[in-house]
Structures are given as C-alpha cells and as structure tokens.
C-alpha cells in the first residue's frame, strides 16, 4: 500500500493518516496484520463517517467506496 510506504515521509511533514474500515472488527484487524499497516484505523461498522463524507453506497452495494481526503488542521477538506 502506497500510503504505508510513504508513512515516514508523511509523519515528517507533521501530517498523519487515518484509515476508516466498515468491516467487522476481525476484518479490520486482518487488514492491519495482513498489510502491515502502522497508521491508525477507525473501526466504523455503522458507516457513519463514510456516510458523512459521501462515499457510502455509491454503487448501490451498501459498501464504502475507496476514497482519500486531505484535511487541514481545522478539519476542512482541502482535497478529495
């Protein structure tokens, strides 16, 4: 995963990564272990965060679409 590969660089820029998983807890844990992720993952089984960001059920599949957002220090979305 590219974000993991660049995680040290991202941290050096005083930025961070937060992934969001709508999988059940065991599925989210499998992703962390299987992919060797070092950044935090928010467990969101109700999909409340992905719904708020408008990336849930885009294909009528009741799933979160892969998406990347850049937020500034105030929480304003600067890029998606």
C-alpha positions as a Markdown table, in Angstrom:
| # | Residue | x | y | z |
|---|---|---|---|---|
| 1 | Unk | 0.0 | 0.0 | 0.0 |
| 2 | Unk | 1.5 | 3.3 | -1.1 |
| 3 | Unk | 0.4 | 5.3 | 2.0 |
| 4 | Unk | 2.2 | 2.8 | 4.2 |
| 5 | Unk | 5.3 | 3.1 | 2.1 |
| 6 | Unk | 5.3 | 6.9 | 2.5 |
| 7 | Unk | 4.1 | 6.9 | 6.1 |
| 8 | Unk | 7.5 | 8.0 | 7.5 |
| 9 | Unk | 7.6 | 10.9 | 5.0 |
| 10 | Unk | 4.1 | 11.9 | 5.8 |
| 11 | Unk | 4.8 | 11.9 | 9.5 |
| 12 | Unk | 8.0 | 14.0 | 8.9 |
| 13 | Unk | 5.7 | 16.7 | 7.3 |
| 14 | Unk | 3.7 | 16.8 | 10.5 |
| 15 | Unk | 0.8 | 15.1 | 8.9 |
| 16 | Unk | -0.9 | 11.8 | 9.6 |
| 17 | Unk | -3.0 | 9.1 | 8.0 |
| 18 | Unk | -6.2 | 7.7 | 9.4 |
| 19 | Unk | -7.9 | 4.8 | 7.6 |
| 20 | Unk | -11.6 | 4.0 | 8.1 |
| 21 | Unk | -12.9 | 0.5 | 8.0 |
| 22 | Unk | -16.5 | -0.5 | 7.8 |
| 23 | Unk | -15.6 | -4.2 | 8.0 |
| 24 | Unk | -16.3 | -6.1 | 11.2 |
| 25 | Unk | -13.5 | -5.9 | 13.8 |
| 26 | Unk | -11.9 | -9.2 | 12.7 |
| 27 | Unk | -11.9 | -8.0 | 9.1 |
| 28 | Unk | -10.3 | -4.7 | 10.1 |
| 29 | Unk | -7.7 | -6.5 | 12.2 |
| 30 | Unk | -6.9 | -8.8 | 9.3 |
| 31 | Unk | -6.2 | -5.8 | 7.1 |
| 32 | Unk | -3.9 | -4.3 | 9.6 |
| 33 | Unk | -2.0 | -7.5 | 10.2 |
| 34 | Unk | -2.1 | -8.6 | 6.5 |
| 35 | Unk | -1.0 | -5.3 | 5.1 |
| 36 | Unk | 1.4 | -4.4 | 7.9 |
| 37 | Unk | -0.2 | -1.0 | 8.4 |
| 38 | Unk | 1.3 | 1.2 | 11.1 |
| 39 | Unk | -1.2 | 4.1 | 10.9 |
| 40 | Unk | -4.4 | 4.1 | 12.9 |
| 41 | Unk | -7.6 | 2.6 | 11.6 |
| 42 | Unk | -11.0 | 3.8 | 12.7 |
| 43 | Unk | -13.5 | 1.0 | 13.2 |
| 44 | Unk | -16.8 | 2.2 | 11.8 |
| 45 | Unk | -19.2 | -0.7 | 11.4 |
| 46 | Unk | -22.2 | 1.7 | 11.3 |
| 47 | Unk | -20.6 | 3.5 | 8.3 |
| 48 | Unk | -21.4 | 6.9 | 10.0 |
| 49 | Unk | -18.1 | 8.5 | 9.0 |
| 50 | Unk | -18.1 | 7.3 | 5.4 |
| 51 | Unk | -21.8 | 8.4 | 5.0 |
| 52 | Unk | -20.9 | 11.9 | 6.3 |
| 53 | Unk | -18.1 | 12.1 | 3.7 |
| 54 | Unk | -20.4 | 10.9 | 0.9 |
| 55 | Unk | -18.6 | 7.8 | 0.0 |
| 56 | Unk | -21.1 | 5.1 | 1.1 |
| 57 | Unk | -23.3 | 3.1 | -1.2 |
| 58 | Unk | -22.2 | 5.0 | -4.4 |
| 59 | Unk | -22.7 | 1.8 | -6.4 |
| 60 | Unk | -25.8 | 0.6 | -4.6 |
| 61 | Unk | -23.7 | -2.1 | -2.9 |
| 62 | Unk | -24.1 | -0.9 | 0.7 |
| 63 | Unk | -20.3 | -0.6 | 0.9 |
| 64 | Unk | -17.8 | 2.3 | 1.3 |
| 65 | Unk | -16.0 | 3.3 | -1.8 |
| 66 | Unk | -12.3 | 3.7 | -1.6 |
| 67 | Unk | -11.5 | 7.4 | -1.2 |
| 68 | Unk | -8.8 | 9.7 | 0.0 |
| 69 | Unk | -9.3 | 13.1 | 1.7 |
| 70 | Unk | -6.8 | 15.7 | 2.8 |
| 71 | Unk | -8.0 | 17.8 | 5.7 |
| 72 | Unk | -6.2 | 20.8 | 7.2 |
| 73 | Unk | -5.6 | 21.4 | 10.9 |
| 74 | Unk | -9.1 | 22.8 | 11.3 |
| 75 | Unk | -10.7 | 19.7 | 9.8 |
| 76 | Unk | -11.7 | 21.4 | 6.5 |
| 77 | Unk | -11.5 | 19.1 | 3.5 |
| 78 | Unk | -8.8 | 20.6 | 1.2 |
| 79 | Unk | -8.7 | 17.8 | -1.4 |
| 80 | Unk | -10.6 | 14.6 | -2.2 |
